[in-house]
Amino acid sequence: MNLIGMDIEGVNLSNANLSGAKLRDINLSNSNLSRSNFSAANLHNINLKNTDLSNANLTGVNLSNADLCHANIENADLSNADFRDVNLNYANLRETKINDLTQLDNKWHLVWKIVNQQRLNNDLKGVNLSGADLRGVNLKNINLRGANLEATDLGTEYCHTLTPRKGLENIRNNYYSRSNLRNANLCNANLKAINLTGAYLDGANLSVANLIAAKLNDAEMTNANLLPAASKGQT
């Protein structure tokens, strides 16, 4: 299939078989592509903003320079895929599968590790996590001094899980997961326009942090350090 350069925004291609398709430079924003097979397809420079790619097969796909802002990629298989220079701002990377051959920029590889609860280095000083979807993550005791978290979403995540119950199978359990930043060091971090709604910030060091336009509704901030100069020089 060759659809190079076409504008087909808002289509429903769920469960479609597009393996090996040439779809570079096209507009598929706001589309439903869930459970579709894109293995080995060429999606270079494609527009996939606000697109549902959950449970999609993206093995070996070329998505370099694509725009996946606000895309839902949950449970998709990204093995052997080329994700270099992809815009993944606010994309949902939870439970996605990657391997050693997945080409993912360092920033988004770190985001993938965080949202999928992979083992982290406790010292993340100066990292760039701007524009990432980090709702409901656990960053307790992590050193994020000087990190760039501008416009990052660390608000409450609405979760859906299938919980087996005795006598009942696959009962859906809905709950809210709150981001955990207890005792995190956010000294001098760029938190401009960050969403920390409902987050646990107990004991966090927010001194000298840029909190302009930050959303802190319902955040727990007991013993958080908000003094402008209280911890200068701390690491």
C-alpha positions, 0 to 999 in steps of 0.5 A: 500500500502506498499512501505517501503524502495523503491527508486521511485524518480521523479514519478508523483503521483498527485491526487493519493489516498495514504491514510493509505499507509506505505511509510516510509524510501522511496525516493520520492524526485523530485516528483509531489505529488500535490493534493494527499491524504496521510491522516493517512499514515506512511511517517517516515524518507521519502525523499521528497526533492524538492517535490511538495506537494501543496494542498495535504491532509496530515491530521494525517500523520506521517512525523517524521524525514522526509526530506522536504528540498525545498519542496512545501507544499503550501495549504496543510492540516497538521492537526493532522500531526506529523512533529517532527524532519522534515527538512523543510529548504527552504520549502514553508509553505505558506497557509498550514493548521495546528491545535492544534494537529499538532506536529511541532518543535518550529522553524518551527512553528514560520516560519509558523506563519511568512509566514502566517502573524500570530500575532507575538511577536515583541521581537524575540531576539535570535531565530533560523530562519536559512535556512527558506524560508521567501521570501516576509515576513513582519518583520517591527519593529521586534527585531531580535537581536542575531537571527540566520538567516544563509542562510535564504531566505529573498529575493523577492518572485514571487507571483501568485494571482487570482484577480477578476475583473469586467466582468472578473473572476479569472484574474491571477495577477503576482507580486513581494513581497519584504521582509519588515525589516524596522527598524528591530533590527538585531544587532549581528544577524548571517546573513551569506549567507542570501538572502536579495535581494530586501529587505526593510532594511530602518532604520534597525540596522545591527551593529555587524551583520555577513553579510559574503556572504550575498546577498544584491542586490537591497536592500533598506538600507536608514538610516540602521545602519552598524557601527560595534560598534554603537549600542552595548548594545542596545536591 
